[in-house]
Amino acid sequence: MKKSVILGALTVAGLAAGAAGAATLDDVKARGTLNCGVTTGVPGFAEPDANGVWQGFDVAVCRAVAAAVLGDGNAVEFVPTTGKTRFTALASGEIDMLARNTTWTFSRDVDLKFEFTGVNYYDGQGFMVPKDLGVTSAKELDGATVCIQTGTTTELNLADFFRSNGISYEPVPIETGSEAVQLFTAGSCDVYTTDRSALAAQRANFANPDDYVVLPEVVSKEPLGPLVRHGDHEWGDIVRWTLNALITAEELGVTSDNISEMSMEAGNNPEINRLLGTEGTLGEMLGLDAEWAKRAIMVGGNYGEVFANNIGESTNIGLARGLNAQWTDGGLIYSPPFR
């Protein structure tokens, strides 16, 4: 490993250790806003709309946490980060959490001193090429130029895939997804590789999306989810169980349309009652009030609603649930019990 990489990891770990002593919940309450790190822009996942208001699947997690903690899903300061800047921003305390298509890996969890609080999207790395390149498999890309974001697992997976298949490539390093799209559509690289969800999202916004194809290979596991700094376990619990609240709400049939009625008084389902705070003391255990989860769900709906409204099959992104279906429907989305 290069010395600069080792020093970089130690620097991030040191920043994280230094910032972890602060009680993030107290800081967020005192500030009155949640500082949430997001991407510089991926359609459907995180990008500002025409009025500059951030929207998307990952953005919804930030807003849910803000609603749970501050009572206002709009009390969020969104901080755009790149593959290189995201970890320093979190470790230094510039942001309170990161909700930005970030893969849960051993080294990020252990060496960089971050705490992943769950998975909100199960993904895998893929390859997109112009249709007129005439290839049908990534194994046919020997000698190709490849647009790749630096500082990402994507960069490492790319090297592994080409090495294991005995083929070569020329990397075209870029900082952001928007830069990759510009270079790729301008013909500056033969291939664009990143998570398949991001490829689908960006391709949907191309002027001529049918001129491009995502190749069939999925070359990695990319469990994406929000993360916080090591050491502040109370804050980690809040982010973790806010995500779990959205997941559990879908499983239990609690939606943005019926939640107000369901929370008026305790019903016959004890887990719904505990989730919505009409019985039990789960909010108190988190250092929040009884209706924290209710507010989190009301901002953008349950997990299924957030998925459908931002990246689902009825949107221009057009992603099927697949692995991100509830466990009861053959997917991997699963929350521990609310009890």
GUDO-668627 format. One record per residue (C-alpha): residue number from 1; residue in one letter; chain; z negated, x, y. Coordinates in Angstrom, 2 decimals. Layout:
N
+-----+------+-------+---------+---------+---------+
|  nr | rest | kette |      pz |      px |      py |
+-----+------+-------+---------+---------+---------+
| NUM |    a |     A |       Z |       X |       Y |
...
+-----+------+-------+---------+---------+---------+
END
This chain:
339
+-----+------+-------+---------+---------+---------+
|  nr | rest | kette |      pz |      px |      py |
+-----+------+-------+---------+---------+---------+
|   1 |    m |     A |    0.00 |    0.00 |    0.00 |
|   2 |    k |     A |    0.84 |    1.30 |    3.45 |
|   3 |    k |     A |   -2.06 |    2.46 |    5.62 |
|   4 |    s |     A |   -1.04 |    0.08 |    8.42 |
|   5 |    v |     A |   -1.24 |   -2.90 |    6.03 |
|   6 |    i |     A |   -4.73 |   -1.86 |    4.88 |
|   7 |    l |     A |   -5.94 |   -1.43 |    8.45 |
|   8 |    g |     A |   -4.41 |   -4.76 |    9.42 |
|   9 |    a |     A |   -6.26 |   -6.53 |    6.61 |
|  10 |    l |     A |   -9.53 |   -4.82 |    7.54 |
|  11 |    t |     A |   -9.08 |   -5.80 |   11.18 |
|  12 |    v |     A |   -8.56 |   -9.46 |   10.33 |
|  13 |    a |     A |  -11.49 |   -9.40 |    7.89 |
|  14 |    g |     A |  -13.70 |   -7.78 |   10.53 |
|  15 |    l |     A |  -12.76 |  -10.38 |   13.13 |
|  16 |    a |     A |  -13.45 |  -13.16 |   10.65 |
|  17 |    a |     A |  -16.86 |  -11.75 |    9.77 |
|  18 |    g |     A |  -17.74 |  -11.41 |   13.44 |
|  19 |    a |     A |  -16.71 |  -14.94 |   14.33 |
|  20 |    a |     A |  -18.23 |  -16.58 |   11.25 |
|  21 |    g |     A |  -21.76 |  -16.39 |   12.59 |
|  22 |    a |     A |  -20.97 |  -18.98 |   15.24 |
|  23 |    a |     A |  -21.53 |  -22.62 |   14.37 |
|  24 |    t |     A |  -18.02 |  -23.97 |   14.80 |
|  25 |    l |     A |  -19.15 |  -27.60 |   14.84 |
|  26 |    d |     A |  -21.41 |  -26.89 |   17.82 |
|  27 |    d |     A |  -18.61 |  -25.05 |   19.61 |
|  28 |    v |     A |  -16.14 |  -27.90 |   19.07 |
|  29 |    k |     A |  -18.62 |  -30.51 |   20.27 |
|  30 |    a |     A |  -19.57 |  -28.47 |   23.34 |
|  31 |    r |     A |  -15.91 |  -27.87 |   24.20 |
|  32 |    g |     A |  -14.92 |  -31.47 |   23.55 |
|  33 |    t |     A |  -11.67 |  -30.43 |   21.87 |
|  34 |    l |     A |  -10.60 |  -29.04 |   18.51 |
|  35 |    n |     A |   -8.45 |  -25.91 |   18.73 |
|  36 |    c |     A |   -6.03 |  -26.25 |   15.83 |
|  37 |    g |     A |   -3.44 |  -23.66 |   14.86 |
|  38 |    v |     A |   -0.04 |  -25.03 |   13.87 |
|  39 |    t |     A |    3.49 |  -23.69 |   13.42 |
|  40 |    t |     A |    5.82 |  -22.97 |   16.30 |
|  41 |    g |     A |    7.76 |  -25.99 |   15.01 |
|  42 |    v |     A |    8.89 |  -27.39 |   11.66 |
|  43 |    p |     A |   10.41 |  -30.90 |   11.77 |
|  44 |    g |     A |    8.20 |  -33.46 |   10.09 |
|  45 |    f |     A |    5.32 |  -31.02 |    9.65 |
|  46 |    a |     A |    4.45 |  -29.89 |   13.16 |
|  47 |    e |     A |    6.47 |  -30.02 |   16.35 |
|  48 |    p |     A |    6.14 |  -31.55 |   19.82 |
|  49 |    d |     A |    8.13 |  -34.70 |   20.52 |
|  50 |    a |     A |   10.27 |  -35.32 |   23.60 |
|  51 |    n |     A |    7.10 |  -35.90 |   25.63 |
|  52 |    g |     A |    5.43 |  -32.72 |   24.41 |
|  53 |    v |     A |    3.05 |  -34.57 |   22.06 |
|  54 |    w |     A |    2.58 |  -32.79 |   18.74 |
|  55 |    q |     A |    3.51 |  -34.82 |   15.67 |
|  56 |    g |     A |    3.81 |  -34.21 |   11.94 |
|  57 |    f |     A |    2.25 |  -34.00 |    8.51 |
|  58 |    d |     A |    0.09 |  -30.95 |    9.29 |
|  59 |    v |     A |   -0.69 |  -32.19 |   12.78 |
|  60 |    a |     A |   -2.20 |  -35.31 |   11.19 |
|  61 |    v |     A |   -4.87 |  -33.17 |    9.51 |
|  62 |    c |     A |   -5.87 |  -31.70 |   12.88 |
|  63 |    r |     A |   -6.09 |  -35.15 |   14.43 |
|  64 |    a |     A |   -8.13 |  -36.50 |   11.50 |
|  65 |    v |     A |  -10.69 |  -33.70 |   11.88 |
|  66 |    a |     A |  -10.89 |  -34.27 |   15.64 |
|  67 |    a |     A |  -11.46 |  -37.98 |   15.08 |
|  68 |    a |     A |  -14.17 |  -37.30 |   12.49 |
|  69 |    v |     A |  -16.02 |  -34.83 |   14.71 |
|  70 |    l |     A |  -15.27 |  -35.95 |   18.27 |
|  71 |    g |     A |  -14.33 |  -39.59 |   17.83 |
|  72 |    d |     A |  -10.88 |  -39.00 |   19.30 |
|  73 |    g |     A |   -7.81 |  -37.95 |   17.34 |
|  74 |    n |     A |   -6.16 |  -36.85 |   20.57 |
|  75 |    a |     A |   -8.92 |  -34.38 |   21.42 |
|  76 |    v |     A |   -6.90 |  -31.49 |   20.00 |
|  77 |    e |     A |   -5.53 |  -28.36 |   21.63 |
|  78 |    f |     A |   -2.57 |  -27.37 |   19.48 |
|  79 |    v |     A |   -2.00 |  -23.61 |   19.32 |
|  80 |    p |     A |    1.45 |  -22.58 |   18.01 |
|  81 |    t |     A |    1.24 |  -19.55 |   15.70 |
|  82 |    t |     A |    3.73 |  -17.42 |   13.82 |
|  83 |    g |     A |    3.42 |  -15.91 |   10.36 |
|  84 |    k |     A |    2.05 |  -12.77 |   11.99 |
|  85 |    t |     A |   -0.29 |  -14.27 |   14.60 |
|  86 |    r |     A |   -1.89 |  -17.14 |   12.64 |
|  87 |    f |     A |   -4.56 |  -15.13 |   10.84 |
|  88 |    t |     A |   -5.65 |  -13.13 |   13.87 |
|  89 |    a |     A |   -5.91 |  -16.36 |   15.88 |
|  90 |    l |     A |   -8.22 |  -17.85 |   13.26 |
|  91 |    a |     A |  -10.27 |  -14.72 |   12.62 |
|  92 |    s |     A |  -10.85 |  -14.08 |   16.33 |
|  93 |    g |     A |  -12.09 |  -17.61 |   17.00 |
|  94 |    e |     A |   -9.10 |  -18.55 |   19.18 |
|  95 |    i |     A |   -8.63 |  -21.52 |   16.86 |
|  96 |    d |     A |  -11.21 |  -23.49 |   14.87 |
|  97 |    m |     A |   -8.92 |  -24.21 |   11.93 |
|  98 |    l |     A |   -5.38 |  -23.53 |   10.79 |
|  99 |    a |     A |   -3.18 |  -26.38 |    9.55 |
| 100 |    r |     A |    0.13 |  -24.64 |    9.23 |
| 101 |    n |     A |    2.15 |  -24.50 |    5.98 |
| 102 |    t |     A |   -0.05 |  -21.61 |    4.84 |
| 103 |    t |     A |   -0.20 |  -20.64 |    1.17 |
| 104 |    w |     A |   -3.58 |  -20.30 |   -0.56 |
| 105 |    t |     A |   -3.59 |  -16.85 |   -2.18 |
| 106 |    f |     A |   -6.22 |  -14.54 |   -3.63 |
| 107 |    s |     A |   -5.99 |  -11.90 |   -0.90 |
| 108 |    r |     A |   -6.07 |  -14.39 |    1.96 |
| 109 |    d |     A |   -9.10 |  -16.09 |    0.47 |
| 110 |    v |     A |  -10.99 |  -12.95 |   -0.55 |
| 111 |    d |     A |   -9.72 |   -9.93 |    1.39 |
| 112 |    l |     A |   -8.91 |  -11.57 |    4.73 |
| 113 |    k |     A |  -12.12 |  -13.62 |    4.58 |
| 114 |    f |     A |  -10.73 |  -17.13 |    4.97 |
| 115 |    e |     A |  -11.79 |  -20.31 |    3.26 |
| 116 |    f |     A |   -9.07 |  -22.69 |    2.14 |
| 117 |    t |     A |  -10.39 |  -26.22 |    2.25 |
| 118 |    g |     A |   -7.89 |  -27.90 |   -0.07 |
| 119 |    v |     A |   -4.19 |  -28.44 |   -0.65 |
| 120 |    n |     A |   -2.30 |  -31.02 |    1.37 |
| 121 |    y |     A |    1.16 |  -30.06 |    0.07 |
| 122 |    y |     A |    2.20 |  -28.44 |   -3.21 |
| 123 |    d |     A |    5.39 |  -26.51 |   -2.57 |
| 124 |    g |     A |    7.56 |  -23.68 |   -3.87 |
| 125 |    q |     A |    9.92 |  -21.18 |   -2.30 |
| 126 |    g |     A |   13.63 |  -21.87 |   -2.34 |
| 127 |    f |     A |   16.94 |  -20.64 |   -0.97 |
| 128 |    m |     A |   19.44 |  -22.35 |    1.32 |
| 129 |    v |     A |   23.05 |  -21.17 |    1.68 |
| 130 |    p |     A |   26.22 |  -22.43 |    3.36 |
| 131 |    k |     A |   28.16 |  -24.55 |    0.88 |
| 132 |    d |     A |   31.29 |  -22.46 |    1.49 |
| 133 |    l |     A |   29.49 |  -19.34 |    0.23 |
| 134 |    g |     A |   30.40 |  -20.73 |   -3.18 |
| 135 |    v |     A |   27.21 |  -19.90 |   -5.09 |
| 136 |    t |     A |   25.24 |  -22.27 |   -7.30 |
| 137 |    s |     A |   22.29 |  -20.05 |   -8.19 |
| 138 |    a |     A |   20.06 |  -17.59 |   -6.36 |
| 139 |    k |     A |   20.84 |  -15.11 |   -9.11 |
| 140 |    e |     A |   24.37 |  -14.89 |   -7.67 |
| 141 |    l |     A |   23.11 |  -13.53 |   -4.34 |
| 142 |    d |     A |   23.45 |   -9.81 |   -5.09 |
| 143 |    g |     A |   24.02 |   -7.94 |   -1.84 |
| 144 |    a |     A |   23.34 |  -10.97 |    0.36 |
| 145 |    t |     A |   21.75 |  -10.80 |    3.78 |
| 146 |    v |     A |   18.61 |  -12.94 |    3.84 |
| 147 |    c |     A |   16.79 |  -14.39 |    6.86 |
| 148 |    i |     A |   13.08 |  -14.03 |    6.14 |
| 149 |    q |     A |    9.93 |  -14.62 |    8.19 |
| 150 |    t |     A |    7.77 |  -11.51 |    8.31 |
| 151 |    g |     A |    4.09 |  -11.57 |    7.46 |
| 152 |    t |     A |    4.48 |  -14.32 |    4.85 |
| 153 |    t |     A |    4.20 |  -14.78 |    1.10 |
| 154 |    t |     A |    7.89 |  -15.69 |    1.31 |
| 155 |    e |     A |    8.71 |  -12.09 |    2.16 |
| 156 |    l |     A |    6.80 |  -10.80 |   -0.87 |
| 157 |    n |     A |    8.21 |  -13.44 |   -3.25 |
| 158 |    l |     A |   11.74 |  -12.58 |   -2.14 |
| 159 |    a |     A |   11.26 |   -8.92 |   -3.03 |
| 160 |    d |     A |    9.77 |   -9.87 |   -6.42 |
| 161 |    f |     A |   12.63 |  -12.26 |   -7.27 |
| 162 |    f |     A |   15.43 |   -9.84 |   -6.47 |
| 163 |    r |     A |   13.68 |   -6.95 |   -8.21 |
| 164 |    s |     A |   12.99 |   -8.93 |  -11.38 |
| 165 |    n |     A |   16.64 |  -10.04 |  -11.53 |
| 166 |    g |     A |   18.05 |   -6.56 |  -10.87 |
| 167 |    i |     A |   19.89 |   -7.55 |   -7.70 |
| 168 |    s |     A |   19.72 |   -6.29 |   -4.13 |
| 169 |    y |     A |   19.56 |   -7.89 |   -0.69 |
| 170 |    e |     A |   19.45 |   -6.94 |    2.95 |
| 171 |    p |     A |   16.55 |   -8.55 |    4.85 |
| 172 |    v |     A |   17.10 |   -9.99 |    8.31 |
| 173 |    p |     A |   13.52 |  -10.18 |    9.67 |
| 174 |    i |     A |   12.62 |  -13.05 |   11.99 |
| 175 |    e |     A |    9.39 |  -14.29 |   13.60 |
| 176 |    t |     A |    9.77 |  -18.07 |   13.59 |
| 177 |    g |     A |   11.53 |  -20.84 |   11.73 |
| 178 |    s |     A |   13.57 |  -21.78 |   14.78 |
| 179 |    e |     A |   14.82 |  -18.22 |   15.07 |
| 180 |    a |     A |   15.76 |  -18.26 |   11.38 |
| 181 |    v |     A |   17.71 |  -21.49 |   11.81 |
| 182 |    q |     A |   19.61 |  -20.11 |   14.81 |
| 183 |    l |     A |   20.59 |  -16.93 |   12.98 |
| 184 |    f |     A |   21.39 |  -18.70 |    9.72 |
| 185 |    t |     A |   23.59 |  -21.40 |   11.23 |
| 186 |    a |     A |   25.32 |  -18.77 |   13.38 |
| 187 |    g |     A |   26.25 |  -16.85 |   10.24 |
| 188 |    s |     A |   24.03 |  -13.84 |   10.91 |
| 189 |    c |     A |   22.62 |  -14.08 |    7.38 |
| 190 |    d |     A |   23.99 |  -15.47 |    4.13 |
| 191 |    v |     A |   20.72 |  -16.98 |    2.96 |
| 192 |    y |     A |   17.63 |  -18.55 |    4.48 |
| 193 |    t |     A |   14.55 |  -18.56 |    2.29 |
| 194 |    t |     A |   11.20 |  -20.26 |    2.85 |
| 195 |    d |     A |    9.20 |  -23.14 |    1.34 |
| 196 |    r |     A |   11.54 |  -25.84 |    0.02 |
| 197 |    s |     A |    9.83 |  -28.46 |    2.18 |
| 198 |    a |     A |   10.64 |  -26.48 |    5.32 |
| 199 |    l |     A |   14.22 |  -25.93 |    4.15 |
| 200 |    a |     A |   14.67 |  -29.68 |    3.69 |
| 201 |    a |     A |   13.06 |  -30.42 |    7.06 |
| 202 |    q |     A |   15.19 |  -27.93 |    8.96 |
| 203 |    r |     A |   18.41 |  -28.80 |    7.14 |
| 204 |    a |     A |   17.92 |  -32.48 |    8.06 |
| 205 |    n |     A |   18.15 |  -31.49 |   11.73 |
| 206 |    f |     A |   21.31 |  -29.40 |   11.40 |
| 207 |    a |     A |   24.39 |  -30.71 |   13.20 |
| 208 |    n |     A |   26.21 |  -30.77 |    9.82 |
| 209 |    p |     A |   23.55 |  -30.77 |    7.07 |
| 210 |    d |     A |   26.12 |  -31.42 |    4.34 |
| 211 |    d |     A |   27.61 |  -27.98 |    5.02 |
| 212 |    y |     A |   24.51 |  -26.39 |    3.51 |
| 213 |    v |     A |   22.89 |  -26.57 |    0.10 |
| 214 |    v |     A |   19.43 |  -25.73 |   -1.24 |
| 215 |    l |     A |   19.84 |  -23.79 |   -4.50 |
| 216 |    p |     A |   18.01 |  -25.04 |   -7.61 |
| 217 |    e |     A |   15.63 |  -22.11 |   -8.11 |
| 218 |    v |     A |   11.95 |  -22.52 |   -7.22 |
| 219 |    v |     A |   10.61 |  -18.98 |   -7.32 |
| 220 |    s |     A |    6.93 |  -19.38 |   -6.51 |
| 221 |    k |     A |    3.87 |  -21.58 |   -6.34 |
| 222 |    e |     A |    3.01 |  -22.41 |   -2.73 |
| 223 |    p |     A |   -0.16 |  -24.51 |   -2.47 |
| 224 |    l |     A |   -0.30 |  -25.21 |    1.27 |
| 225 |    g |     A |   -3.42 |  -26.36 |    3.04 |
| 226 |    p |     A |   -5.82 |  -26.03 |    5.97 |
| 227 |    l |     A |   -8.17 |  -23.08 |    6.25 |
| 228 |    v |     A |  -11.18 |  -21.91 |    8.23 |
| 229 |    r |     A |  -13.16 |  -18.69 |    8.52 |
| 230 |    h |     A |  -15.51 |  -17.50 |    5.81 |
| 231 |    g |     A |  -19.19 |  -17.83 |    6.55 |
| 232 |    d |     A |  -19.43 |  -21.17 |    8.38 |
| 233 |    h |     A |  -19.79 |  -23.35 |    5.31 |
| 234 |    e |     A |  -20.84 |  -26.46 |    7.25 |
| 235 |    w |     A |  -17.57 |  -26.41 |    9.19 |
| 236 |    g |     A |  -15.62 |  -25.73 |    6.01 |
| 237 |    d |     A |  -17.23 |  -28.79 |    4.43 |
| 238 |    i |     A |  -16.17 |  -30.98 |    7.36 |
| 239 |    v |     A |  -12.51 |  -29.90 |    7.20 |
| 240 |    r |     A |  -12.48 |  -30.10 |    3.38 |
| 241 |    w |     A |  -13.98 |  -33.57 |    3.17 |
| 242 |    t |     A |  -11.87 |  -34.92 |    6.00 |
| 243 |    l |     A |   -8.77 |  -34.03 |    3.98 |
| 244 |    n |     A |  -10.44 |  -35.48 |    0.88 |
| 245 |    a |     A |  -11.16 |  -38.69 |    2.81 |
| 246 |    l |     A |   -7.44 |  -39.19 |    3.47 |
| 247 |    i |     A |   -6.64 |  -38.54 |   -0.19 |
| 248 |    t |     A |   -9.41 |  -40.79 |   -1.52 |
| 249 |    a |     A |   -8.47 |  -43.58 |    0.88 |
| 250 |    e |     A |   -5.00 |  -43.78 |   -0.65 |
| 251 |    e |     A |   -6.41 |  -43.81 |   -4.17 |
| 252 |    l |     A |   -8.84 |  -46.62 |   -3.28 |
| 253 |    g |     A |   -6.29 |  -48.69 |   -1.35 |
| 254 |    v |     A |   -7.87 |  -48.14 |    2.06 |
| 255 |    t |     A |   -5.12 |  -48.18 |    4.70 |
| 256 |    s |     A |   -4.82 |  -48.12 |    8.47 |
| 257 |    d |     A |   -4.11 |  -51.87 |    8.30 |
| 258 |    n |     A |   -7.12 |  -52.98 |    6.26 |
| 259 |    i |     A |   -9.75 |  -50.37 |    7.10 |
| 260 |    s |     A |  -11.31 |  -52.29 |   10.00 |
| 261 |    e |     A |  -11.82 |  -55.36 |    7.84 |
| 262 |    m |     A |  -13.08 |  -53.32 |    4.88 |
| 263 |    s |     A |  -15.64 |  -51.51 |    7.02 |
| 264 |    m |     A |  -17.13 |  -54.62 |    8.60 |
| 265 |    e |     A |  -19.65 |  -54.89 |    5.77 |
| 266 |    a |     A |  -20.30 |  -53.34 |    2.37 |
| 267 |    g |     A |  -18.03 |  -54.67 |   -0.37 |
| 268 |    n |     A |  -18.16 |  -54.56 |   -4.13 |
| 269 |    n |     A |  -16.70 |  -51.05 |   -4.52 |
| 270 |    p |     A |  -19.50 |  -48.48 |   -4.03 |
| 271 |    e |     A |  -17.15 |  -45.54 |   -3.46 |
| 272 |    i |     A |  -15.28 |  -47.40 |   -0.69 |
| 273 |    n |     A |  -18.64 |  -48.22 |    0.86 |
| 274 |    r |     A |  -19.71 |  -44.57 |    0.78 |
| 275 |    l |     A |  -16.35 |  -43.45 |    2.15 |
| 276 |    l |     A |  -16.50 |  -45.87 |    5.07 |
| 277 |    g |     A |  -20.21 |  -45.38 |    5.73 |
| 278 |    t |     A |  -21.43 |  -48.88 |    5.00 |
| 279 |    e |     A |  -23.86 |  -47.45 |    2.46 |
| 280 |    g |     A |  -25.26 |  -44.03 |    1.65 |
| 281 |    t |     A |  -25.79 |  -40.99 |    3.90 |
| 282 |    l |     A |  -22.67 |  -38.87 |    3.38 |
| 283 |    g |     A |  -22.03 |  -38.53 |    7.11 |
| 284 |    e |     A |  -25.56 |  -37.30 |    7.69 |
| 285 |    m |     A |  -25.05 |  -34.63 |    5.01 |
| 286 |    l |     A |  -22.12 |  -33.29 |    7.05 |
| 287 |    g |     A |  -23.97 |  -33.42 |   10.34 |
| 288 |    l |     A |  -21.79 |  -36.34 |   11.45 |
| 289 |    d |     A |  -22.34 |  -40.07 |   11.85 |
| 290 |    a |     A |  -21.70 |  -42.73 |    9.22 |
| 291 |    e |     A |  -18.16 |  -43.61 |   10.39 |
| 292 |    w |     A |  -16.65 |  -40.10 |   10.46 |
| 293 |    a |     A |  -14.28 |  -40.79 |    7.56 |
| 294 |    k |     A |  -13.31 |  -44.21 |    8.88 |
| 295 |    r |     A |  -12.20 |  -42.63 |   12.15 |
| 296 |    a |     A |  -10.30 |  -39.86 |   10.33 |
| 297 |    i |     A |   -8.35 |  -42.42 |    8.29 |
| 298 |    m |     A |   -7.66 |  -44.69 |   11.26 |
| 299 |    v |     A |   -5.84 |  -41.97 |   13.23 |
| 300 |    g |     A |   -2.76 |  -41.77 |   11.02 |
| 301 |    g |     A |   -3.64 |  -43.69 |    7.88 |
| 302 |    n |     A |   -4.44 |  -42.43 |    4.41 |
| 303 |    y |     A |   -2.69 |  -39.48 |    2.77 |
| 304 |    g |     A |    0.16 |  -41.63 |    1.50 |
| 305 |    e |     A |    0.75 |  -43.15 |    4.93 |
| 306 |    v |     A |    0.73 |  -39.71 |    6.57 |
| 307 |    f |     A |    3.25 |  -38.47 |    4.01 |
| 308 |    a |     A |    5.53 |  -41.50 |    4.27 |
| 309 |    n |     A |    5.52 |  -41.63 |    8.08 |
| 310 |    n |     A |    6.24 |  -37.95 |    8.65 |
| 311 |    i |     A |    8.21 |  -36.49 |    5.75 |
| 312 |    g |     A |    8.74 |  -39.27 |    3.19 |
| 313 |    e |     A |   11.94 |  -40.69 |    1.76 |
| 314 |    s |     A |   12.35 |  -43.20 |    4.60 |
| 315 |    t |     A |   12.40 |  -40.40 |    7.21 |
| 316 |    n |     A |   15.27 |  -38.05 |    7.97 |
| 317 |    i |     A |   13.32 |  -35.32 |    6.13 |
| 318 |    g |     A |   13.57 |  -37.43 |    2.98 |
| 319 |    l |     A |   11.02 |  -35.75 |    0.71 |
| 320 |    a |     A |    9.96 |  -37.49 |   -2.49 |
| 321 |    r |     A |    6.28 |  -37.37 |   -3.40 |
| 322 |    g |     A |    6.89 |  -35.31 |   -6.57 |
| 323 |    l |     A |    3.92 |  -33.01 |   -7.19 |
| 324 |    n |     A |    2.32 |  -34.53 |   -4.09 |
| 325 |    a |     A |    1.87 |  -37.93 |   -5.69 |
| 326 |    q |     A |   -1.64 |  -39.06 |   -6.48 |
| 327 |    w |     A |   -2.99 |  -37.84 |   -9.82 |
| 328 |    t |     A |   -2.89 |  -41.44 |  -11.02 |
| 329 |    d |     A |    0.90 |  -41.40 |  -10.45 |
| 330 |    g |     A |    1.60 |  -38.12 |  -12.22 |
| 331 |    g |     A |    1.09 |  -35.82 |   -9.23 |
| 332 |    l |     A |   -1.47 |  -33.18 |   -8.31 |
| 333 |    i |     A |   -3.11 |  -34.84 |   -5.31 |
| 334 |    y |     A |   -6.73 |  -35.36 |   -6.27 |
| 335 |    s |     A |  -10.07 |  -35.52 |   -4.48 |
| 336 |    p |     A |  -13.55 |  -34.97 |   -5.88 |
| 337 |    p |     A |  -15.66 |  -38.15 |   -5.81 |
| 338 |    f |     A |  -17.37 |  -39.45 |   -2.70 |
| 339 |    r |     A |  -20.91 |  -39.70 |   -4.04 |
+-----+------+-------+---------+---------+---------+
END
